[in-house]
Amino acid sequence: MPSEIELKLELAPEALEKLLTSDLLGAPDETLNQRSTYFDTADWTLFREGFTLRVRQTGDSYIQTVKASGPSKSHFARSEWESAVPENTPVLDHSNPLKTEFGDNIRVQPIFDVEIERHVWNVQEDDSKIEFVVDRGAAIAGERRAPIHEAELELKDGSQSDLFALARKIEALVPVKLGVRSKAERGYRLVERQQTVFKAERLHLDKNARASAAFQAIAATCFRQFRLNEDVLIERRNGEALHQARVALRRLRSAFTLFKTLLIGDEPQRLKEELRWLAGILGEARNLDVLLQKAADGDLHERLRQAREAACDEVIQTLGSARTRALMLDFSEWLYCGDYLLVEAAAPEQISTGDFASMALDKLRKRLKRHGQALAEIDDEHRHEVRKDEKKMRYAAEFFSSLFQDERGIRRYKRFIAAMEELQDELGALNDLATGPDVLARYGLADHPARDVVIAQGDKASLIRKAQVSIDGVLDAKRFWRFREGG
């Protein structure tokens, strides 16, 4: 059975008010006013190591909670430790792992507060019991505030699919987005410099776990990267956030391809095609960003800027559309409740993540070798396919890197990734030569007097030779995933 999950839904303030006053849930079973103080060391040692420590006051009672996340979570049988404390001051004893992990001399201090009004319903959805919570309030650090408007659905008993059934009822009433940030994350980001771009987070996979568990972790990380950048993109129209949101979708689609032998049925392919559609919308705006950075001519710059604004309008509209919201719910439900989990769990022989990773990387390497052995003899379209092969292999290497963390594996991984980066640069330069004119032509700028300034220039034959050398460098690099066999 898949592990239990909690769904977090983010709502606009007006959507939250509509939900609270609707007939969908009726009067709440309970309304609470809560103030949580988050504690850490002066240099945020706990947060950096994957822990959070809070004391939550509800009325006259205080509950201390320690949570482990990320790599820290895998070190313990439990990931949450909760205990009553007499006041708004942490008690660091053996009821939680902090003293064991950080020593007896650990000193913590208040970092920020979270104040919320919480409405609680106990919902019966089909045969499942679900606790449904709506929170509105703010994270507070000094004079700075970050508003919180969200709902949480926690399965108490029954089927995880019923969580999504209830989420869809809410989505039919008001627009929602799946949340990926905890209140602790909101608070820490309020204290530090506002982050405007989110790159892929490092994965920590278990080499002995089922391969489907690795796919689930990889896909969830890609989804999280997309959602974090999506929020920044909508708020600020930030070009780098746009780029990283598109990278996240590309990584996610690569994960579908990488694990396709495990992903049974028609739903994976449908989801992958929907993700391709969404990535295409973002891609058009990204292409204009690339040209705009090079446009020194005033007239060309202005016309590209206008085209970029129109493309960005389409991106924002698409991200807020019912189709995109449905895609995110469909993907998440399938990721945590899909048939692929049950089929692999019932298989007599389950392939481990470590074995799957080695076989998958070997297969991708062979594909790159086969398609990239004679770049000068193929056309631009097929060279672009080689570029996609390279990206898929690099993403796979990054996905699985935590499985090969002994000294020799790390050394070989770094050399391999360096060779892949060089190849990506060379193939990217060739791609820019081929695609730049097409982008200008779509906006009626193919004959603009300053067109040559924004279109990539270079000796194509020379670039092809350099790319071929880079491919050979990747293929000559020792396989970090096979060194035990003499790699």
Disulfide bonds with the S-S distance in Angstrom:
none
